[in-house]
Amino acid sequence: TYCLLLFFSTLSATNPQDLFTQANEAYTQGQYQKAIDTYESVLATGNFSNEIYYNLGNAYFKTKRKGKAVLNFERALLANPSDEDAAYNLAIVNQQLADNLDQVDTFFLKKWWQNFYRAATSGFWSFLTLAFLWIGVGGFVLWLIGKERAKKKQGFIGGIILLLLSLLFFFAARSQGDFEQNSHLAILLEPVIDLKNGPDEKSTSLLKIHEGLKVELLDQIDTWYKVKLSNGEQGWLPKGSVEEI
């Protein structure tokens, strides 16, 4: 009987919802490291949500690990781009980071497209794609079977517009889906590290960069990442010094 009770107790303790509740309680009680460990246990079960990442980011911030805080706020926004609390807290942490690099101007159309498809999840864009597709098909059906000339014209024009919009939302869903699967962006977790001009420790140091900095992953050789900074400068970092969003 004791073995059975222990077995079911273990199952209950590893239930993701129970773990999430325990983590929230630990955070409320100021036990931030315990909260971190428990939130990470939830993620280890394969369950994730913007709420978990948001709470985990807050817990890491309380323990002064800004890199991990930035990483999890970014992940919260990846899971839910409309999470205003995560965006607000991320902005606060970013203001406290040591590096304040200039931003390279991005071609305005590319920047507009990125801002557009990253404004919602791939699931939301997929929903709009199907909705506008079927409504557009309905417009063409009205054009084919309608008896009044004005309504046939409205159905034809409306069908074309709606199908074009569904195509736009399809590409937005595809782009955001790719971004969610592999953002090619990472956060530096080391307090301070040298950006190298080659993929080894003996390479020349280009500059020192600090915890919490977001970098773009360009290439990988063995245990080194080639990265690009927001100011356009490129170099190499050890793989273990960064974690992909």
Residue frames relative to the residue before (quaternion, step in Angstrom):
aa qw qx qy qz dx dy dz
T 1.0000 0.0000 0.0000 0.0000 0.00 0.00 0.00
Y 0.6326 0.5431 -0.3251 0.4463 3.56 0.98 -0.86
C 0.6507 0.5210 -0.3128 0.4553 3.58 0.96 -0.90
L 0.6535 0.5095 -0.3147 0.4630 3.57 0.96 -0.85
L 0.6498 0.5106 -0.3162 0.4659 3.59 0.94 -0.86
L 0.6510 0.5108 -0.3106 0.4678 3.57 0.99 -0.83
F 0.6337 0.5427 -0.3222 0.4474 3.57 1.03 -0.84
F 0.7110 0.4424 -0.2633 0.4790 3.57 0.84 -1.00
S 0.5980 0.5486 -0.3594 0.4606 3.58 1.12 -0.57
T 0.6458 0.5159 -0.3121 0.4684 3.57 1.03 -0.81
L 0.6321 0.5273 -0.3290 0.4628 3.56 1.00 -0.84
S 0.6640 0.5120 -0.3031 0.4529 3.55 0.93 -0.93
A 0.6672 0.5240 -0.3050 0.4327 3.57 0.97 -0.85
T 0.7286 0.4102 -0.2376 0.4943 3.55 1.15 -0.62
N 0.3950 0.6937 -0.4986 0.3379 3.59 1.22 0.22
P 0.5098 -0.6902 0.4082 0.3117 3.63 -0.65 1.06
Q 0.6671 0.4987 -0.3184 0.4527 3.59 0.92 -0.82
D 0.6384 0.5140 -0.3234 0.4729 3.58 1.04 -0.78
L 0.6456 0.5178 -0.3137 0.4654 3.56 0.98 -0.86
F 0.6381 0.5282 -0.3220 0.4584 3.57 0.99 -0.85
T 0.6485 0.5092 -0.3085 0.4743 3.58 1.00 -0.85
Q 0.6518 0.5116 -0.3126 0.4645 3.58 0.97 -0.88
A 0.6433 0.5222 -0.3213 0.4585 3.58 0.99 -0.82
N 0.6459 0.5167 -0.3168 0.4642 3.58 0.98 -0.84
E 0.6512 0.5117 -0.3150 0.4636 3.57 0.99 -0.83
A 0.6431 0.5178 -0.3206 0.4642 3.58 1.00 -0.84
Y 0.6443 0.5169 -0.3219 0.4628 3.57 0.99 -0.81
T 0.6508 0.5266 -0.3099 0.4507 3.57 0.93 -0.92
Q 0.7057 0.4516 -0.2465 0.4872 3.57 1.10 -0.76
G 0.5486 -0.6426 0.3821 0.3743 3.58 1.28 0.08
Q 0.5112 0.6188 -0.4322 0.4111 3.59 1.25 0.27
Y 0.0883 -0.8827 0.4598 0.0388 3.51 0.61 1.23
Q 0.6515 0.5043 -0.3325 0.4589 3.60 0.98 -0.75
K 0.6269 0.5148 -0.3344 0.4797 3.57 1.04 -0.75
A 0.6306 0.5269 -0.3297 0.4647 3.58 1.01 -0.80
I 0.6388 0.5284 -0.3238 0.4560 3.58 0.95 -0.88
D 0.6723 0.5019 -0.3004 0.4537 3.56 0.82 -1.01
T 0.6896 0.4799 -0.2881 0.4594 3.58 0.95 -0.83
Y 0.6239 0.5121 -0.3419 0.4813 3.60 1.00 -0.74
E 0.6489 0.5112 -0.3171 0.4659 3.58 0.97 -0.83
S 0.6092 0.5474 -0.3431 0.4600 3.59 1.13 -0.65
V 0.6112 0.5333 -0.3416 0.4747 3.57 1.09 -0.73
L 0.6739 0.4916 -0.2978 0.4641 3.58 0.87 -0.93
A 0.6261 0.5573 -0.3327 0.4321 3.58 1.09 -0.72
T 0.6262 0.5304 -0.3411 0.4585 3.60 1.21 -0.39
G 0.5692 -0.6032 0.3762 0.4130 3.57 1.28 -0.15
N 0.5791 0.5583 -0.3762 0.4598 3.57 1.30 0.07
F 0.1021 0.7851 -0.6059 0.0782 3.55 -0.97 0.84
S 0.0465 0.7633 -0.6434 0.0342 3.52 -1.30 0.47
N 0.6329 -0.5237 0.3848 0.4208 3.55 -1.21 0.28
E 0.5981 0.5698 -0.3649 0.4295 3.61 1.13 -0.59
I 0.6492 0.5048 -0.3203 0.4702 3.58 0.96 -0.84
Y 0.6808 0.4840 -0.2959 0.4633 3.58 0.85 -0.96
Y 0.6400 0.5311 -0.3266 0.4491 3.58 1.00 -0.80
N 0.6823 0.4762 -0.2852 0.4758 3.57 0.87 -0.96
L 0.6398 0.5228 -0.3190 0.4644 3.57 1.03 -0.79
G 0.6245 0.5328 -0.3318 0.4648 3.58 1.04 -0.75
N 0.6449 0.5156 -0.3120 0.4701 3.57 1.01 -0.82
A 0.6591 0.5088 -0.3103 0.4588 3.58 0.96 -0.87
Y 0.6553 0.4935 -0.3176 0.4756 3.59 0.95 -0.81
F 0.6296 0.5302 -0.3414 0.4538 3.59 1.00 -0.73
K 0.6371 0.5319 -0.3227 0.4550 3.58 1.03 -0.79
T 0.7178 0.3993 -0.2465 0.5144 3.60 1.13 -0.60
K 0.5096 -0.7049 0.3705 0.3257 3.56 1.34 0.42
R 0.4754 0.6101 -0.4817 0.4121 3.60 1.08 0.71
K 0.1699 -0.8584 0.4787 0.0721 3.50 0.32 1.34
G 0.6001 0.5728 -0.3643 0.4232 3.58 1.06 -0.67
K 0.6885 0.4614 -0.2666 0.4920 3.55 0.89 -0.96
A 0.6090 0.5432 -0.3556 0.4555 3.59 1.09 -0.65
V 0.6571 0.4998 -0.3054 0.4744 3.57 0.90 -0.94
L 0.6374 0.5512 -0.3233 0.4306 3.57 0.92 -0.95
N 0.7433 0.4200 -0.2417 0.4611 3.58 0.79 -0.95
F 0.5984 0.5161 -0.3744 0.4852 3.61 1.10 -0.47
E 0.6262 0.5226 -0.3314 0.4742 3.59 1.05 -0.74
R 0.6637 0.4926 -0.3052 0.4730 3.58 0.98 -0.80
A 0.6039 0.5443 -0.3538 0.4624 3.58 1.08 -0.67
L 0.6844 0.4708 -0.2819 0.4801 3.58 0.98 -0.83
L 0.6008 0.5418 -0.3607 0.4641 3.57 1.14 -0.54
A 0.6813 0.4733 -0.2761 0.4853 3.57 1.07 -0.79
N 0.7906 0.0140 0.0125 0.6121 3.56 1.15 -0.68
P 0.2484 -0.8236 0.4916 0.1352 3.61 0.05 1.28
S 0.6815 0.4877 -0.2942 0.4595 3.61 1.17 -0.40
D 0.4177 0.7068 -0.4709 0.3229 3.60 1.26 0.20
E 0.2406 -0.8187 0.5083 0.1159 3.58 -0.07 1.30
D 0.6218 0.5462 -0.3491 0.4394 3.60 1.05 -0.68
A 0.6583 0.4965 -0.3081 0.4746 3.58 0.97 -0.87
A 0.6439 0.5185 -0.3210 0.4620 3.59 0.99 -0.82
Y 0.6537 0.5169 -0.3086 0.4586 3.57 0.99 -0.85
N 0.6915 0.4739 -0.2820 0.4666 3.58 0.85 -0.97
L 0.6119 0.5414 -0.3460 0.4614 3.57 1.07 -0.72
A 0.6463 0.5186 -0.3199 0.4593 3.57 0.95 -0.83
I 0.6330 0.5311 -0.3297 0.4566 3.59 1.02 -0.77
V 0.6713 0.4852 -0.3008 0.4728 3.59 0.89 -0.94
N 0.6516 0.5323 -0.3248 0.4318 3.59 0.88 -0.89
Q 0.6251 0.5434 -0.3361 0.4484 3.59 1.09 -0.65
Q 0.7039 0.4635 -0.2530 0.4750 3.57 1.19 -0.51
L 0.5009 0.6666 -0.4254 0.3519 3.60 1.25 -0.07
A 0.5779 -0.6299 0.4079 0.3207 3.54 -1.16 0.69
D 0.7301 0.4122 -0.2324 0.4930 3.58 1.02 -0.78
N 0.0111 -0.7732 0.6336 -0.0231 3.53 -0.92 0.99
L 0.0025 -0.8554 0.5153 -0.0513 3.53 0.39 1.31
D 0.5353 -0.5951 0.4907 0.3443 3.53 -1.21 0.55
Q 0.3796 -0.7173 0.5413 0.2202 3.56 -1.17 0.60
V 0.3780 -0.7005 0.5570 0.2371 3.55 -0.93 0.92
D 0.4732 -0.6735 0.4881 0.2903 3.57 -0.89 0.90
T 0.2358 -0.7598 0.5946 0.1167 3.55 -0.93 1.01
F 0.6060 -0.5464 0.4269 0.3899 3.56 -1.11 0.71
F 0.5375 -0.7024 0.3539 0.3041 3.55 -0.62 1.19
L 0.6473 0.5129 -0.3397 0.4500 3.62 1.00 -0.70
K 0.6401 0.5104 -0.3206 0.4764 3.59 1.03 -0.79
K 0.6542 0.5075 -0.3096 0.4676 3.57 0.98 -0.86
W 0.6417 0.5173 -0.3263 0.4628 3.59 0.98 -0.85
W 0.6667 0.5078 -0.3084 0.4500 3.59 0.89 -0.91
Q 0.6519 0.5055 -0.3186 0.4670 3.59 0.94 -0.84
N 0.6601 0.4972 -0.3094 0.4704 3.58 0.92 -0.85
F 0.6407 0.5421 -0.3191 0.4402 3.56 1.06 -0.77
Y 0.7779 0.3608 -0.2296 0.4604 3.61 0.52 -1.09
R 0.6527 0.5018 -0.3296 0.4621 3.61 1.15 -0.40
A 0.5051 0.6655 -0.4122 0.3634 3.59 1.27 0.00
A 0.7874 0.1379 -0.0795 0.5955 3.61 1.25 -0.27
T 0.6037 -0.5623 0.4186 0.3797 3.55 -1.28 0.25
S 0.6381 -0.5191 0.3985 0.4056 3.56 -1.27 0.34
G 0.6109 0.5604 -0.3482 0.4375 3.59 1.11 -0.66
F 0.6489 0.5091 -0.3178 0.4678 3.57 1.00 -0.80
W 0.6594 0.4936 -0.3107 0.4743 3.59 0.91 -0.86
S 0.6330 0.5264 -0.3363 0.4573 3.60 1.02 -0.73
F 0.6228 0.5359 -0.3300 0.4648 3.57 1.04 -0.79
L 0.6716 0.4840 -0.3007 0.4736 3.59 0.91 -0.91
T 0.5996 0.5701 -0.3587 0.4322 3.58 1.03 -0.75
L 0.7084 0.4527 -0.2631 0.4732 3.57 0.80 -1.03
A 0.6462 0.5336 -0.3271 0.4367 3.58 0.94 -0.87
F 0.7140 0.4387 -0.2599 0.4798 3.59 0.80 -1.00
L 0.5920 0.5631 -0.3693 0.4427 3.58 1.12 -0.59
W 0.7122 0.4510 -0.2701 0.4653 3.58 0.80 -0.97
I 0.6385 0.4998 -0.3400 0.4764 3.59 1.00 -0.70
G 0.6300 0.5338 -0.3259 0.4605 3.57 1.08 -0.74
V 0.6254 0.5206 -0.3256 0.4815 3.56 1.05 -0.80
G 0.6236 0.5420 -0.3314 0.4555 3.55 1.08 -0.77
G 0.6188 0.5434 -0.3371 0.4564 3.57 1.09 -0.69
F 0.6728 0.4810 -0.2963 0.4776 3.58 0.98 -0.80
V 0.5997 0.5398 -0.3589 0.4692 3.57 1.11 -0.63
L 0.6350 0.5187 -0.3205 0.4743 3.57 1.02 -0.82
W 0.6405 0.5245 -0.3172 0.4626 3.57 1.04 -0.79
L 0.6976 0.4843 -0.2740 0.4515 3.58 0.99 -0.82
I 0.8119 0.2781 -0.1355 0.4951 3.59 0.85 -0.92
G 0.4794 0.6855 -0.4372 0.3304 3.58 1.24 -0.18
K 0.3647 -0.7462 0.5216 0.1950 3.55 -1.12 0.68
E 0.6944 0.4348 -0.2804 0.5002 3.57 1.08 -0.63
R 0.5383 -0.6646 0.4235 0.2986 3.54 -0.87 1.02
A 0.6523 0.5250 -0.3198 0.4433 3.60 0.94 -0.88
K 0.6841 0.4744 -0.2925 0.4706 3.59 0.92 -0.87
K 0.6103 0.5401 -0.3522 0.4601 3.59 1.06 -0.70
K 0.6552 0.5073 -0.3055 0.4691 3.56 1.00 -0.86
Q 0.6522 0.5089 -0.3119 0.4673 3.57 0.95 -0.86
G 0.6507 0.5218 -0.3136 0.4538 3.57 0.99 -0.83
F 0.6594 0.5116 -0.3058 0.4582 3.58 0.99 -0.86
I 0.6975 0.4607 -0.2766 0.4740 3.58 0.81 -1.02
G 0.6602 0.5071 -0.3065 0.4616 3.57 0.95 -0.89
G 0.6332 0.5424 -0.3266 0.4451 3.57 1.03 -0.81
I 0.6543 0.5085 -0.3113 0.4652 3.59 0.95 -0.88
I 0.6664 0.5061 -0.3052 0.4546 3.60 0.88 -0.95
L 0.6908 0.4831 -0.2840 0.4568 3.56 0.88 -0.96
L 0.6515 0.5011 -0.3252 0.4677 3.60 1.00 -0.71
L 0.6232 0.5201 -0.3360 0.4776 3.59 1.08 -0.67
L 0.6480 0.5027 -0.3132 0.4789 3.57 1.02 -0.78
S 0.6334 0.5180 -0.3395 0.4638 3.59 0.99 -0.75
L 0.6240 0.5260 -0.3347 0.4710 3.59 1.09 -0.67
L 0.6243 0.5282 -0.3269 0.4737 3.58 1.04 -0.80
F 0.6892 0.4733 -0.2830 0.4700 3.58 0.88 -0.94
F 0.5868 0.5679 -0.3668 0.4457 3.60 1.14 -0.60
F 0.6923 0.4566 -0.2808 0.4831 3.57 0.86 -0.93
A 0.6041 0.5369 -0.3558 0.4694 3.60 1.13 -0.60
A 0.6464 0.5141 -0.3098 0.4711 3.59 0.99 -0.85
R 0.6633 0.5050 -0.3026 0.4621 3.55 0.98 -0.86
S 0.6726 0.4957 -0.2979 0.4618 3.58 0.90 -0.91
Q 0.6821 0.4722 -0.2914 0.4762 3.58 0.92 -0.91
G 0.6127 0.5463 -0.3490 0.4521 3.60 1.06 -0.69
D 0.6485 0.5016 -0.3094 0.4817 3.57 0.97 -0.85
F 0.6541 0.5154 -0.3067 0.4610 3.57 1.02 -0.85
E 0.6538 0.5090 -0.3112 0.4655 3.58 1.01 -0.78
Q 0.6753 0.4905 -0.2906 0.4679 3.58 1.04 -0.76
N 0.7918 -0.0632 0.0827 0.6018 3.57 0.99 -0.84
S 0.1905 -0.8336 0.5117 0.0834 3.54 -0.07 1.30
H 0.2665 -0.7712 0.5164 0.2599 3.59 1.23 -0.57
L 0.5914 0.5089 -0.3824 0.4949 3.56 1.22 0.55
A 0.0413 -0.8022 0.5955 -0.0094 3.55 -1.04 0.77
I 0.3435 -0.7195 0.5707 0.1965 3.54 -1.31 0.42
L 0.4212 -0.6948 0.5286 0.2458 3.55 -0.95 0.93
L 0.1970 -0.8164 0.5380 0.0724 3.57 -0.78 1.07
E 0.5653 0.5869 -0.3930 0.4261 3.60 1.21 -0.29
P 0.5700 -0.6006 0.4239 0.3670 3.63 -0.99 0.72
V 0.7642 -0.1495 0.1102 0.6177 3.58 0.99 -0.84
I 0.0587 0.8007 -0.5899 0.0867 3.57 -0.96 0.83
D 0.4670 -0.6644 0.5086 0.2859 3.55 -1.22 0.52
L 0.3120 -0.6932 0.6170 0.2035 3.53 -1.02 0.87
K 0.2296 -0.8191 0.5191 0.0831 3.58 -0.55 1.21
N 0.4523 -0.6787 0.5029 0.2861 3.55 -1.24 0.43
G 0.7706 0.1872 -0.1463 0.5914 3.59 1.31 0.16
P 0.5839 -0.6340 0.3945 0.3184 3.60 -1.22 0.44
D 0.6589 0.4340 -0.3720 0.4890 3.59 0.64 1.11
E 0.6602 -0.5537 0.3524 0.3651 3.53 -1.25 0.51
K 0.6636 0.5268 -0.3055 0.4345 3.59 1.13 -0.61
S 0.4965 0.6695 -0.4260 0.3517 3.60 1.24 -0.20
T 0.6080 -0.5758 0.4154 0.3552 3.54 -1.24 0.54
S 0.4181 -0.6902 0.5346 0.2512 3.53 -1.09 0.78
L 0.3185 -0.7559 0.5462 0.1697 3.56 -0.86 1.00
L 0.7431 -0.2457 0.1795 0.5960 3.56 0.99 -0.90
K 0.4674 -0.6459 0.5165 0.3123 3.54 -1.28 0.27
I 0.0695 -0.7822 0.6186 0.0263 3.56 -0.97 0.88
H 0.3459 -0.7888 0.4952 0.1134 3.54 -1.16 0.65
E 0.7504 -0.4383 0.3017 0.3921 3.50 -1.40 0.41
G 0.7859 0.3387 -0.2672 0.4429 3.53 -1.09 0.86
L 0.5185 0.6527 -0.4186 0.3605 3.58 1.25 -0.24
K 0.3281 -0.7306 0.5661 0.1953 3.57 -0.98 0.88
V 0.0393 -0.7952 0.6050 -0.0091 3.57 -0.91 0.95
E 0.3839 -0.6875 0.5628 0.2513 3.54 -1.27 0.46
L 0.3372 -0.7463 0.5421 0.1886 3.58 -0.84 1.00
L 0.1580 -0.8262 0.5388 0.0455 3.56 -0.60 1.18
D 0.8013 -0.0690 0.1149 0.5830 3.58 0.94 -0.87
Q 0.1757 -0.7717 0.5989 0.1225 3.55 -1.31 0.23
I 0.0051 -0.7565 0.6539 -0.0078 3.56 -1.00 0.91
D 0.8197 -0.1049 0.0063 0.5630 3.55 -0.52 1.24
T 0.7958 -0.2633 0.2093 0.5036 3.60 -0.64 -1.07
W 0.6031 0.5415 -0.3593 0.4625 3.58 1.16 0.58
Y 0.2482 -0.7407 0.6080 0.1417 3.52 -1.16 0.78
K 0.2769 -0.6777 0.6451 0.2191 3.52 -1.15 0.69
V 0.0570 -0.8297 0.5546 -0.0287 3.56 -0.67 1.13
K 0.2528 -0.7331 0.6116 0.1569 3.49 -1.35 0.40
L 0.3201 -0.7502 0.5511 0.1762 3.56 -0.87 0.99
S 0.6748 -0.5149 0.3446 0.4010 3.56 -1.25 0.34
N 0.6690 0.4805 -0.3059 0.4775 3.60 1.19 -0.43
G 0.6260 -0.5755 0.3157 0.4211 3.57 1.31 0.16
E 0.5420 0.6239 -0.4113 0.3845 3.61 1.19 -0.28
Q 0.1910 -0.7899 0.5781 0.0730 3.54 -1.08 0.86
G 0.1525 0.7757 -0.6021 0.1121 3.54 -1.18 0.61
W 0.5175 -0.6455 0.4804 0.2910 3.54 -1.33 -0.19
L 0.0730 -0.7786 0.6230 0.0153 3.53 -1.14 0.81
P 0.5464 -0.5823 0.4711 0.3747 3.62 -1.12 0.56
K 0.5919 -0.6179 0.3886 0.3419 3.55 -0.97 0.88
G 0.6933 0.5071 -0.2817 0.4277 3.58 0.96 -0.85
S 0.6024 0.5925 -0.3575 0.3979 3.59 1.23 -0.24
V 0.7539 0.2855 -0.1690 0.5670 3.58 1.25 -0.29
E 0.1486 -0.7591 0.6224 0.1196 3.55 -1.29 0.35
E 0.4518 -0.7133 0.4705 0.2563 3.55 -0.80 1.06
I 0.5246 -0.6368 0.4716 0.3111 3.54 -1.06 0.82
